[in-house]
Amino acid sequence: MAGPHREAADLVENGAKHYTVIRPGWINKSPTSQDYEITKEGRPFNGCDMSPENMAKLVLNIIQNPQEYNGRNLGINDK
C-alpha cells in the first residue's frame, strides 16, 4: 500500500526546493492527547493514532517556523 505514497514523497523530495512531507498516523476522533511526537524519516513510529488537533498544531508550527521544517520528512502521532 505504501508504494504510491512513497513515490509521491520521492517526487516532492527530489523536485521541490522548499517542502515538508507529513506522514500522519491513523487520524482518529477519540479524546485527544495534548501533545504529539515527530518521527524522522527512516525511524519506526512510536505510536499509531493521531488527532486532527495535533495535526493542526504541527501544520501551524510549520507555517510559523518554515526554516526549521524545510526539507524534512516527518511522521506524526499522539504522545
N, C-alpha and C positions, 0 to 999 in steps of 0.2 A: 503494500500500500504506500509506502514512503517514496516509491520511485518518482512519481510526478512532482511531489513536494520537494524532493532533493534536487531534481532537475531545475525546478523554478528557483530555488535558493542559489544554485550554482550559476544560473543566468544572471541573477542580481549581483552576486558577489564578484563575478568575473567581468561584468559590463558597466556597473554603476559606479560613479565617482563617490557619491555620498549615499549611504544606505545603512539601515539596521534591520536585520531579519529577526522576527519574533516567532518563537516556536512555543506556543502555549500548550499546557497540559489540557486535560478534558475540562471544558468550561461547564460549570455547574451553577445551579441557583440555590444551593444549600446555604446555611448560615456561613458567612464569610470569615476567613482568618483576617486579622488586622494587618498582616504583612505578607510579603511574598519573598521568594528567593529566586535568584537567577542562576542558571546553569550555563557554563560556557560550552561552546561547540565541542563535540567530541567526548564530553563527560556525560555519565548517566544521570537522569533526573533523580532528585531526592524525593519527589512526590509526583502525584499524577493529576490531582484536581486543582482547579483554579477558579477564582470568582471573577465575574465581569468587573467588579470594583477594583480588584488588584490589577487586572489587565489595563484598566483606565489609568491607574496610578503610574504604571510603567510607561505607558504612552505619553502621559503628561510629563514625566521625568525626561523622556527622550526629547520632547519638544522644547523643554526648558533648558536642557543641557546637551545639545546636539553633538558637540565635540567629544563628550565623554562616551557616547554610544556609537559614534560614526564608525562604520566598517566592522561592526560586531554582529555576531550571530548568537542570539540569546534564547535559552529555554526559560520558561517562567512557570512556577507553580506556587500554590499557597504554602506557607510555612506550617 
